[in-house]
Amino acid sequence: MRKLNSKSGCAVEVTLSVMGGTWKPIILFHLLRGRMRFSDLGRAIPSVTQRMLTL
């Protein structure tokens, strides 16, 4: 696994920089309820690609 650096050291900043701009709010909205398995997140957002969820 590669290590990503951020200027502030904030994990949220790194996460948002990795995720695509279009999907950030949608994915985060679904994750606000708590942890979700990869497949559950894919079912919750049927139009997102597997590649985007993997990133």
PQR file of N, CA, C, O and H, with PARSE charges and radii, in Angstrom:
ATOM      1  N   MET A   1       0.848  -1.181   0.000 -0.4000 1.5000
ATOM      2  CA  MET A   1       0.000   0.000   0.000 -0.0000 2.0000
ATOM      3  C   MET A   1       0.891   1.240   0.000  0.5500 1.7000
ATOM      4  O   MET A   1       1.844   1.332   0.774 -0.5500 1.4000
ATOM      5  N   ARG A   2       0.579   2.162  -0.850 -0.4000 1.5000
ATOM      6  CA  ARG A   2       1.395   3.375  -0.910 -0.0000 2.0000
ATOM      7  C   ARG A   2       0.940   4.365   0.157  0.5500 1.7000
ATOM      8  O   ARG A   2      -0.225   4.381   0.553 -0.5500 1.4000
ATOM      9  H   ARG A   2      -0.195   2.087  -1.478  0.4000 1.0000
ATOM     10  N   LYS A   3       1.856   5.170   0.603 -0.4000 1.5000
ATOM     11  CA  LYS A   3       1.553   6.168   1.622 -0.0000 2.0000
ATOM     12  C   LYS A   3       1.319   7.504   0.941  0.5500 1.7000
ATOM     13  O   LYS A   3       2.138   7.956   0.141 -0.5500 1.4000
ATOM     14  H   LYS A   3       2.803   5.157   0.281  0.4000 1.0000
ATOM     15  N   LEU A   4       0.209   8.127   1.258 -0.4000 1.5000
ATOM     16  CA  LEU A   4      -0.113   9.432   0.692 -0.0000 2.0000
ATOM     17  C   LEU A   4       0.175  10.502   1.729  0.5500 1.7000
ATOM     18  O   LEU A   4      -0.178  10.355   2.900 -0.5500 1.4000
ATOM     19  H   LEU A   4      -0.457   7.760   1.908  0.4000 1.0000
ATOM     20  N   ASN A   5       0.800  11.553   1.306 -0.4000 1.5000
ATOM     21  CA  ASN A   5       1.136  12.645   2.212 -0.0000 2.0000
ATOM     22  C   ASN A   5       0.182  13.803   1.994  0.5500 1.7000
ATOM     23  O   ASN A   5      -0.255  14.078   0.876 -0.5500 1.4000
ATOM     24  H   ASN A   5       1.086  11.672   0.355  0.4000 1.0000
ATOM     25  N   SER A   6      -0.122  14.463   3.076 -0.4000 1.5000
ATOM     26  CA  SER A   6      -0.909  15.688   2.963 -0.0000 2.0000
ATOM     27  C   SER A   6      -0.153  16.797   3.670  0.5500 1.7000
ATOM     28  O   SER A   6       0.671  16.537   4.547 -0.5500 1.4000
ATOM     29  H   SER A   6       0.233  14.239   3.984  0.4000 1.0000
ATOM     30  N   LYS A   7      -0.430  18.005   3.297 -0.4000 1.5000
ATOM     31  CA  LYS A   7       0.270  19.132   3.895 -0.0000 2.0000
ATOM     32  C   LYS A   7      -0.109  19.317   5.360  0.5500 1.7000
ATOM     33  O   LYS A   7       0.728  19.693   6.180 -0.5500 1.4000
ATOM     34  H   LYS A   7      -1.099  18.216   2.585  0.4000 1.0000
ATOM     35  N   SER A   8      -1.379  19.051   5.688 -0.4000 1.5000
ATOM     36  CA  SER A   8      -1.838  19.263   7.050 -0.0000 2.0000
ATOM     37  C   SER A   8      -1.725  18.022   7.923  0.5500 1.7000
ATOM     38  O   SER A   8      -1.830  18.119   9.146 -0.5500 1.4000
ATOM     39  H   SER A   8      -2.060  18.745   5.021  0.4000 1.0000
ATOM     40  N   GLY A   9      -1.513  16.855   7.316 -0.4000 1.5000
ATOM     41  CA  GLY A   9      -1.456  15.618   8.083 -0.0000 2.0000
ATOM     42  C   GLY A   9      -2.831  15.059   8.396  0.5500 1.7000
ATOM     43  O   GLY A   9      -2.959  14.140   9.205 -0.5500 1.4000
ATOM     44  H   GLY A   9      -1.428  16.776   6.323  0.4000 1.0000
ATOM     45  N   CYS A  10      -3.848  15.597   7.772 -0.4000 1.5000
ATOM     46  CA  CYS A  10      -5.226  15.203   8.032 -0.0000 2.0000
ATOM     47  C   CYS A  10      -5.626  14.041   7.131  0.5500 1.7000
ATOM     48  O   CYS A  10      -5.487  14.127   5.911 -0.5500 1.4000
ATOM     49  H   CYS A  10      -3.744  16.344   7.115  0.4000 1.0000
ATOM     50  N   ALA A  11      -6.121  12.959   7.720 -0.4000 1.5000
ATOM     51  CA  ALA A  11      -6.528  11.785   6.949 -0.0000 2.0000
ATOM     52  C   ALA A  11      -7.719  12.095   6.042  0.5500 1.7000
ATOM     53  O   ALA A  11      -7.831  11.531   4.954 -0.5500 1.4000
ATOM     54  H   ALA A  11      -6.235  12.889   8.711  0.4000 1.0000
ATOM     55  N   VAL A  12      -8.592  12.974   6.477 -0.4000 1.5000
ATOM     56  CA  VAL A  12      -9.758  13.336   5.664 -0.0000 2.0000
ATOM     57  C   VAL A  12      -9.304  14.030   4.390  0.5500 1.7000
ATOM     58  O   VAL A  12      -9.860  13.781   3.320 -0.5500 1.4000
ATOM     59  H   VAL A  12      -8.501  13.432   7.362  0.4000 1.0000
ATOM     60  N   GLU A  13      -8.318  14.881   4.487 -0.4000 1.5000
ATOM     61  CA  GLU A  13      -7.789  15.584   3.318 -0.0000 2.0000
ATOM     62  C   GLU A  13      -7.240  14.586   2.297  0.5500 1.7000
ATOM     63  O   GLU A  13      -7.480  14.720   1.097 -0.5500 1.4000
ATOM     64  H   GLU A  13      -7.866  15.083   5.356  0.4000 1.0000
ATOM     65  N   VAL A  14      -6.513  13.602   2.777 -0.4000 1.5000
ATOM     66  CA  VAL A  14      -5.953  12.585   1.883 -0.0000 2.0000
ATOM     67  C   VAL A  14      -7.070  11.789   1.228  0.5500 1.7000
ATOM     68  O   VAL A  14      -7.026  11.532   0.024 -0.5500 1.4000
ATOM     69  H   VAL A  14      -6.318  13.494   3.752  0.4000 1.0000
ATOM     70  N   THR A  15      -8.069  11.397   2.008 -0.4000 1.5000
ATOM     71  CA  THR A  15      -9.194  10.626   1.476 -0.0000 2.0000
ATOM     72  C   THR A  15      -9.921  11.396   0.386  0.5500 1.7000
ATOM     73  O   THR A  15     -10.224  10.833  -0.666 -0.5500 1.4000
ATOM     74  H   THR A  15      -8.105  11.606   2.986  0.4000 1.0000
ATOM     75  N   LEU A  16     -10.202  12.659   0.614 -0.4000 1.5000
ATOM     76  CA  LEU A  16     -10.922  13.464  -0.372 -0.0000 2.0000
ATOM     77  C   LEU A  16     -10.087  13.709  -1.617  0.5500 1.7000
ATOM     78  O   LEU A  16     -10.639  13.860  -2.707 -0.5500 1.4000
ATOM     79  H   LEU A  16      -9.955  13.116   1.468  0.4000 1.0000
ATOM     80  N   SER A  17      -8.775  13.749  -1.479 -0.4000 1.5000
ATOM     81  CA  SER A  17      -7.934  13.959  -2.656 -0.0000 2.0000
ATOM     82  C   SER A  17      -7.893  12.714  -3.531  0.5500 1.7000
ATOM     83  O   SER A  17      -7.683  12.819  -4.740 -0.5500 1.4000
ATOM     84  H   SER A  17      -8.326  13.626  -0.593  0.4000 1.0000
ATOM     85  N   VAL A  18      -8.089  11.535  -2.940 -0.4000 1.5000
ATOM     86  CA  VAL A  18      -8.063  10.289  -3.697 -0.0000 2.0000
ATOM     87  C   VAL A  18      -9.374  10.055  -4.423  0.5500 1.7000
ATOM     88  O   VAL A  18      -9.380   9.626  -5.577 -0.5500 1.4000
ATOM     89  H   VAL A  18      -8.259  11.450  -1.959  0.4000 1.0000
ATOM     90  N   MET A  19     -10.476  10.332  -3.760 -0.4000 1.5000
ATOM     91  CA  MET A  19     -11.798  10.080  -4.347 -0.0000 2.0000
ATOM     92  C   MET A  19     -12.094  11.095  -5.434  0.5500 1.7000
ATOM     93  O   MET A  19     -11.697  12.256  -5.331 -0.5500 1.4000
ATOM     94  H   MET A  19     -10.470  10.680  -2.823  0.4000 1.0000
ATOM     95  N   GLY A  20     -12.790  10.662  -6.478 -0.4000 1.5000
ATOM     96  CA  GLY A  20     -13.150  11.555  -7.574 -0.0000 2.0000
ATOM     97  C   GLY A  20     -14.117  12.629  -7.126  0.5500 1.7000
ATOM     98  O   GLY A  20     -14.945  12.395  -6.246 -0.5500 1.4000
ATOM     99  H   GLY A  20     -13.112   9.719  -6.562  0.4000 1.0000
ATOM    100  N   GLY A  21     -14.018  13.810  -7.727 -0.4000 1.5000
ATOM    101  CA  GLY A  21     -14.828  14.951  -7.334 -0.0000 2.0000
ATOM    102  C   GLY A  21     -16.324  14.744  -7.427  0.5500 1.7000
ATOM    103  O   GLY A  21     -17.065  15.229  -6.571 -0.5500 1.4000
ATOM    104  H   GLY A  21     -13.345  14.000  -8.441  0.4000 1.0000
ATOM    105  N   THR A  22     -16.788  14.037  -8.445 -0.4000 1.5000
ATOM    106  CA  THR A  22     -18.221  13.844  -8.633 -0.0000 2.0000
ATOM    107  C   THR A  22     -18.809  12.952  -7.552  0.5500 1.7000
ATOM    108  O   THR A  22     -19.938  13.168  -7.112 -0.5500 1.4000
ATOM    109  H   THR A  22     -16.187  13.643  -9.140  0.4000 1.0000
ATOM    110  N   TRP A  23     -18.067  11.973  -7.133 -0.4000 1.5000
ATOM    111  CA  TRP A  23     -18.605  10.969  -6.222 -0.0000 2.0000
ATOM    112  C   TRP A  23     -18.364  11.258  -4.753  0.5500 1.7000
ATOM    113  O   TRP A  23     -18.962  10.602  -3.899 -0.5500 1.4000
ATOM    114  H   TRP A  23     -17.150  11.798  -7.490  0.4000 1.0000
ATOM    115  N   LYS A  24     -17.513  12.213  -4.430 -0.4000 1.5000
ATOM    116  CA  LYS A  24     -17.191  12.502  -3.030 -0.0000 2.0000
ATOM    117  C   LYS A  24     -18.427  12.704  -2.163  0.5500 1.7000
ATOM    118  O   LYS A  24     -18.604  11.987  -1.179 -0.5500 1.4000
ATOM    119  H   LYS A  24     -17.028  12.746  -5.123  0.4000 1.0000
ATOM    120  N   PRO A  25     -19.283  13.659  -2.503 -0.5600 1.5000
ATOM    121  CA  PRO A  25     -20.422  13.923  -1.614  0.2800 2.0000
ATOM    122  C   PRO A  25     -21.378  12.738  -1.512  0.5500 1.7000
ATOM    123  O   PRO A  25     -21.930  12.482  -0.442 -0.5500 1.4000
ATOM    124  N   ILE A  26     -21.575  12.024  -2.592 -0.4000 1.5000
ATOM    125  CA  ILE A  26     -22.514  10.901  -2.589 -0.0000 2.0000
ATOM    126  C   ILE A  26     -21.998   9.767  -1.720  0.5500 1.7000
ATOM    127  O   ILE A  26     -22.739   9.211  -0.909 -0.5500 1.4000
ATOM    128  H   ILE A  26     -21.127  12.232  -3.461  0.4000 1.0000
ATOM    129  N   ILE A  27     -20.730   9.424  -1.891 -0.4000 1.5000
ATOM    130  CA  ILE A  27     -20.137   8.344  -1.100 -0.0000 2.0000
ATOM    131  C   ILE A  27     -20.102   8.733   0.376  0.5500 1.7000
ATOM    132  O   ILE A  27     -20.455   7.927   1.237 -0.5500 1.4000
ATOM    133  H   ILE A  27     -20.128   9.876  -2.550  0.4000 1.0000
ATOM    134  N   LEU A  28     -19.684   9.945   0.668 -0.4000 1.5000
ATOM    135  CA  LEU A  28     -19.628  10.387   2.058 -0.0000 2.0000
ATOM    136  C   LEU A  28     -21.013  10.435   2.697  0.5500 1.7000
ATOM    137  O   LEU A  28     -21.162  10.117   3.876 -0.5500 1.4000
ATOM    138  H   LEU A  28     -19.397  10.600  -0.032  0.4000 1.0000
ATOM    139  N   PHE A  29     -22.017  10.827   1.932 -0.4000 1.5000
ATOM    140  CA  PHE A  29     -23.387  10.846   2.445 -0.0000 2.0000
ATOM    141  C   PHE A  29     -23.794   9.459   2.932  0.5500 1.7000
ATOM    142  O   PHE A  29     -24.362   9.319   4.015 -0.5500 1.4000
ATOM    143  H   PHE A  29     -21.896  11.085   0.973  0.4000 1.0000
ATOM    144  N   HIS A  30     -23.504   8.444   2.139 -0.4000 1.5000
ATOM    145  CA  HIS A  30     -23.872   7.085   2.515 -0.0000 2.0000
ATOM    146  C   HIS A  30     -23.028   6.577   3.682  0.5500 1.7000
ATOM    147  O   HIS A  30     -23.497   5.757   4.472 -0.5500 1.4000
ATOM    148  H   HIS A  30     -23.042   8.558   1.259  0.4000 1.0000
ATOM    149  N   LEU A  31     -21.806   7.049   3.796 -0.4000 1.5000
ATOM    150  CA  LEU A  31     -20.938   6.592   4.886 -0.0000 2.0000
ATOM    151  C   LEU A  31     -21.190   7.327   6.197  0.5500 1.7000
ATOM    152  O   LEU A  31     -20.664   6.926   7.235 -0.5500 1.4000
ATOM    153  H   LEU A  31     -21.425   7.715   3.154  0.4000 1.0000
ATOM    154  N   LEU A  32     -21.986   8.399   6.168 -0.4000 1.5000
ATOM    155  CA  LEU A  32     -22.315   9.109   7.402 -0.0000 2.0000
ATOM    156  C   LEU A  32     -23.084   8.223   8.374  0.5500 1.7000
ATOM    157  O   LEU A  32     -23.004   8.414   9.587 -0.5500 1.4000
ATOM    158  H   LEU A  32     -22.413   8.725   5.325  0.4000 1.0000
ATOM    159  N   ARG A  33     -23.822   7.266   7.851 -0.4000 1.5000
ATOM    160  CA  ARG A  33     -24.607   6.362   8.703 -0.0000 2.0000
ATOM    161  C   ARG A  33     -23.722   5.374   9.447  0.5500 1.7000
ATOM    162  O   ARG A  33     -24.156   4.758  10.420 -0.5500 1.4000
ATOM    163  H   ARG A  33     -23.887   7.110   6.866  0.4000 1.0000
ATOM    164  N   GLY A  34     -22.506   5.223   9.002 -0.4000 1.5000
ATOM    165  CA  GLY A  34     -21.578   4.286   9.638 -0.0000 2.0000
ATOM    166  C   GLY A  34     -20.835   3.487   8.596  0.5500 1.7000
ATOM    167  O   GLY A  34     -20.927   3.763   7.399 -0.5500 1.4000
ATOM    168  H   GLY A  34     -22.152   5.724   8.212  0.4000 1.0000
ATOM    169  N   ARG A  35     -20.105   2.502   9.053 -0.4000 1.5000
ATOM    170  CA  ARG A  35     -19.328   1.670   8.143 -0.0000 2.0000
ATOM    171  C   ARG A  35     -20.240   0.883   7.222  0.5500 1.7000
ATOM    172  O   ARG A  35     -21.326   0.452   7.608 -0.5500 1.4000
ATOM    173  H   ARG A  35     -20.030   2.278  10.025  0.4000 1.0000
ATOM    174  N   MET A  36     -19.781   0.710   6.014 -0.4000 1.5000
ATOM    175  CA  MET A  36     -20.512  -0.093   5.034 -0.0000 2.0000
ATOM    176  C   MET A  36     -19.523  -1.008   4.332  0.5500 1.7000
ATOM    177  O   MET A  36     -18.384  -0.622   4.069 -0.5500 1.4000
ATOM    178  H   MET A  36     -18.898   1.060   5.700  0.4000 1.0000
ATOM    179  N   ARG A  37     -19.958  -2.201   4.036 -0.4000 1.5000
ATOM    180  CA  ARG A  37     -19.144  -3.101   3.232 -0.0000 2.0000
ATOM    181  C   ARG A  37     -19.098  -2.563   1.806  0.5500 1.7000
ATOM    182  O   ARG A  37     -19.985  -1.828   1.372 -0.5500 1.4000
ATOM    183  H   ARG A  37     -20.884  -2.514   4.250  0.4000 1.0000
ATOM    184  N   PHE A  38     -18.060  -2.942   1.098 -0.4000 1.5000
ATOM    185  CA  PHE A  38     -17.872  -2.488  -0.279 -0.0000 2.0000
ATOM    186  C   PHE A  38     -19.098  -2.801  -1.130  0.5500 1.7000
ATOM    187  O   PHE A  38     -19.581  -1.939  -1.862 -0.5500 1.4000
ATOM    188  H   PHE A  38     -17.340  -3.539   1.450  0.4000 1.0000
ATOM    189  N   SER A  39     -19.599  -4.020  -1.037 -0.4000 1.5000
ATOM    190  CA  SER A  39     -20.746  -4.427  -1.859 -0.0000 2.0000
ATOM    191  C   SER A  39     -22.015  -3.670  -1.467  0.5500 1.7000
ATOM    192  O   SER A  39     -22.839  -3.356  -2.326 -0.5500 1.4000
ATOM    193  H   SER A  39     -19.207  -4.721  -0.442  0.4000 1.0000
ATOM    194  N   ASP A  40     -22.175  -3.379  -0.182 -0.4000 1.5000
ATOM    195  CA  ASP A  40     -23.346  -2.616   0.262 -0.0000 2.0000
ATOM    196  C   ASP A  40     -23.307  -1.189  -0.272  0.5500 1.7000
ATOM    197  O   ASP A  40     -24.334  -0.628  -0.655 -0.5500 1.4000
ATOM    198  H   ASP A  40     -21.506  -3.634   0.515  0.4000 1.0000
ATOM    199  N   LEU A  41     -22.124  -0.618  -0.294 -0.4000 1.5000
ATOM    200  CA  LEU A  41     -21.971   0.731  -0.838 -0.0000 2.0000
ATOM    201  C   LEU A  41     -22.263   0.734  -2.335  0.5500 1.7000
ATOM    202  O   LEU A  41     -22.883   1.666  -2.847 -0.5500 1.4000
ATOM    203  H   LEU A  41     -21.290  -1.074   0.017  0.4000 1.0000
ATOM    204  N   GLY A  42     -21.822  -0.296  -3.029 -0.4000 1.5000
ATOM    205  CA  GLY A  42     -22.109  -0.415  -4.462 -0.0000 2.0000
ATOM    206  C   GLY A  42     -23.598  -0.544  -4.742  0.5500 1.7000
ATOM    207  O   GLY A  42     -24.101   0.006  -5.722 -0.5500 1.4000
ATOM    208  H   GLY A  42     -21.318  -1.054  -2.613  0.4000 1.0000
ATOM    209  N   ARG A  43     -24.301  -1.271  -3.882 -0.4000 1.5000
ATOM    210  CA  ARG A  43     -25.764  -1.403  -4.046 -0.0000 2.0000
ATOM    211  C   ARG A  43     -26.483  -0.105  -3.720  0.5500 1.7000
ATOM    212  O   ARG A  43     -27.507   0.211  -4.325 -0.5500 1.4000
ATOM    213  H   ARG A  43     -23.893  -1.719  -3.087  0.4000 1.0000
ATOM    214  N   ALA A  44     -25.948   0.650  -2.762 -0.4000 1.5000
ATOM    215  CA  ALA A  44     -26.565   1.921  -2.374 -0.0000 2.0000
ATOM    216  C   ALA A  44     -26.415   2.981  -3.463  0.5500 1.7000
ATOM    217  O   ALA A  44     -27.245   3.883  -3.579 -0.5500 1.4000
ATOM    218  H   ALA A  44     -25.116   0.393  -2.270  0.4000 1.0000
ATOM    219  N   ILE A  45     -25.344   2.866  -4.264 -0.4000 1.5000
ATOM    220  CA  ILE A  45     -25.075   3.821  -5.348 -0.0000 2.0000
ATOM    221  C   ILE A  45     -24.902   3.019  -6.636  0.5500 1.7000
ATOM    222  O   ILE A  45     -23.770   2.780  -7.057 -0.5500 1.4000
ATOM    223  H   ILE A  45     -24.670   2.134  -4.169  0.4000 1.0000
ATOM    224  N   PRO A  46     -25.984   2.603  -7.262 -0.5600 1.5000
ATOM    225  CA  PRO A  46     -25.879   1.709  -8.422  0.2800 2.0000
ATOM    226  C   PRO A  46     -25.167   2.315  -9.624  0.5500 1.7000
ATOM    227  O   PRO A  46     -24.652   1.564 -10.453 -0.5500 1.4000
ATOM    228  N   SER A  47     -25.115   3.619  -9.756 -0.4000 1.5000
ATOM    229  CA  SER A  47     -24.498   4.227 -10.938 -0.0000 2.0000
ATOM    230  C   SER A  47     -22.978   4.423 -10.799  0.5500 1.7000
ATOM    231  O   SER A  47     -22.321   4.793 -11.772 -0.5500 1.4000
ATOM    232  H   SER A  47     -25.534   4.228  -9.082  0.4000 1.0000
ATOM    233  N   VAL A  48     -22.412   4.181  -9.610 -0.4000 1.5000
ATOM    234  CA  VAL A  48     -20.972   4.343  -9.436 -0.0000 2.0000
ATOM    235  C   VAL A  48     -20.261   3.089  -9.949  0.5500 1.7000
ATOM    236  O   VAL A  48     -20.765   1.973  -9.821 -0.5500 1.4000
ATOM    237  H   VAL A  48     -22.945   3.880  -8.820  0.4000 1.0000
ATOM    238  N   THR A  49     -19.089   3.299 -10.527 -0.4000 1.5000
ATOM    239  CA  THR A  49     -18.336   2.155 -11.052 -0.0000 2.0000
ATOM    240  C   THR A  49     -17.543   1.491  -9.930  0.5500 1.7000
ATOM    241  O   THR A  49     -17.239   2.102  -8.905 -0.5500 1.4000
ATOM    242  H   THR A  49     -18.680   4.205 -10.631  0.4000 1.0000
ATOM    243  N   GLN A  50     -17.226   0.243 -10.154 -0.4000 1.5000
ATOM    244  CA  GLN A  50     -16.430  -0.501  -9.175 -0.0000 2.0000
ATOM    245  C   GLN A  50     -15.055   0.148  -9.011  0.5500 1.7000
ATOM    246  O   GLN A  50     -14.506   0.187  -7.910 -0.5500 1.4000
ATOM    247  H   GLN A  50     -17.473  -0.253 -10.986  0.4000 1.0000
ATOM    248  N   ARG A  51     -14.515   0.646 -10.091 -0.4000 1.5000
ATOM    249  CA  ARG A  51     -13.198   1.289 -10.029 -0.0000 2.0000
ATOM    250  C   ARG A  51     -13.219   2.506  -9.107  0.5500 1.7000
ATOM    251  O   ARG A  51     -12.291   2.705  -8.322 -0.5500 1.4000
ATOM    252  H   ARG A  51     -14.960   0.615 -10.986  0.4000 1.0000
ATOM    253  N   MET A  52     -14.270   3.319  -9.198 -0.4000 1.5000
ATOM    254  CA  MET A  52     -14.347   4.502  -8.359 -0.0000 2.0000
ATOM    255  C   MET A  52     -14.477   4.120  -6.899  0.5500 1.7000
ATOM    256  O   MET A  52     -13.869   4.754  -6.037 -0.5500 1.4000
ATOM    257  H   MET A  52     -15.023   3.157  -9.835  0.4000 1.0000
ATOM    258  N   LEU A  53     -15.259   3.097  -6.609 -0.4000 1.5000
ATOM    259  CA  LEU A  53     -15.382   2.652  -5.219 -0.0000 2.0000
ATOM    260  C   LEU A  53     -14.064   2.091  -4.714  0.5500 1.7000
ATOM    261  O   LEU A  53     -13.710   2.282  -3.551 -0.5500 1.4000
ATOM    262  H   LEU A  53     -15.754   2.583  -7.309  0.4000 1.0000
ATOM    263  N   THR A  54     -13.340   1.400  -5.578 -0.4000 1.5000
ATOM    264  CA  THR A  54     -12.052   0.847  -5.177 -0.0000 2.0000
ATOM    265  C   THR A  54     -11.061   1.952  -4.858  0.5500 1.7000
ATOM    266  O   THR A  54     -10.286   1.844  -3.907 -0.5500 1.4000
ATOM    267  H   THR A  54     -13.628   1.244  -6.523  0.4000 1.0000
ATOM    268  N   LEU A  55     -11.084   3.017  -5.655 -0.4000 1.5000
ATOM    269  CA  LEU A  55     -10.189   4.149  -5.382 -0.0000 2.0000
ATOM    270  C   LEU A  55     -10.557   4.792  -4.069  0.5500 1.7000
ATOM    271  O   LEU A  55      -9.923   5.764  -3.658 -0.5500 1.4000
ATOM    272  H   LEU A  55     -11.713   3.104  -6.427  0.4000 1.0000
TER
END
